[in-house]
Amino acid sequence: MRSLAALNEKVALLRLVGRLDEAWEIANEALRQSRFTGNREQAVASRIRRAQVLQFQGKLDEAASELTHCILDSEVHEWTRLAAYARQHRGKVYFDQGNLEGALADFTAAVFLREKDGADADELDSSLLAVAVVESHIAARGTSPLRA
């Protein structure tokens, strides 16, 4: 159970079943292991998964900050797949925070990055759907009589 792939899978499963404290511990272990190997790309992927746990814990500001660092690392090194993955997840955090413009920018960037990377249709569709949902929320907010 010490392999990085197994640790990452365990983080995802624990997060999905709501065992967030355990997911956090395993996510940190996965990050330590990926750093130990010296593979910076794997370290960024582990940080993204850890940020997802933060999001599920309701620590949205921390999750957004961590994902921002992941995006910067990914874009500097031209890890397009990881940049798209991090943008997609930061878009979700921004959406949870009510920052619709930030969410739209990240989801739109994820679409372009995934197209550039030749992502499969499911990944591309998830980003396109996220763009459509945020655009509909922005449109509804713009026509609301309670608009500030």
Salt bridges, closest charged atoms under 4 A:
GLU22 OE1 - ARG19 NH2 2.68
GLU29 OE2 - ARG2 NH1 2.08
GLU66 OE2 - ARG47 NE 2.81
GLU66 OE2 - ARG50 NH2 3.37
ASP73 OD2 - ARG47 NH1 2.83
GLU75 OE2 - ARG87 NE 3.02
GLU101 OE2 - ARG141 NH2 2.31
ASP106 OD1 - ARG87 NH1 2.72
ASP106 OD2 - ARG90 NE 2.59
